[in-house]
Amino acid sequence: MKKRIAIFASGSGSNAQKLMEHFKRSNEIEIALVLTNNPDAYVLQRADNFEIPSHIFDRYEFTKTDEVIDLLKNLDIDFIVLAGFLWLIPKNLIAAYPGRIVNIHPAILPKFGGKGMYGDHVHNAVIAAGESEGGITIHYVDENYDEGEYIYQAKYKIDKSDNLEMVKFKGQQLEHLHYPRVIETLVKKVKK
């Protein structure tokens, strides 16, 4: 039986797409569900393109009920991957999937992390700070933004001439290269 991943995303879903592509032909792991809090998220179209079911939820359902957890359990989800998901993960979901929820952050944590630090906000902060390096951090999710144990970090050089688009591009190249591979390694270790 394949191990089953659920992806949570709030926006475009470029990392979700890379995960869908990566696991499409896997005999061991599959992307079984895409969940979002944003009914207009492009990740829904990406999921549809790969014939992966999706689920849209609201803040009440996510934070005040066990409906999302029940859905995950009913679909035999083994592992959760956050791919541009902006809400804090509630404690009941963390408790239901201990050590099996992973996020990717577009900076070398602990710098440039925390509430409100996502996407272009992070890249702009990195540029404003005059950093000579940017990078990514893949980490476990706990009850605080960007504070879970680090799994993998990778860096890229920032040139003085780099603008927001170039910094974002360099970061996404690392995300797309490393996230699927790291996720595959982690999921293979999960007991079914």
Helices and strands as residue ranges (DSSP letters): E 3-8, H 14-23, E 29-36, H 43-49, E 54-56, H 59-64, H 67-74, E 79-82, H 91-96, E 101-105, H 119-128, E 133-140, E 150-157, H 164-189
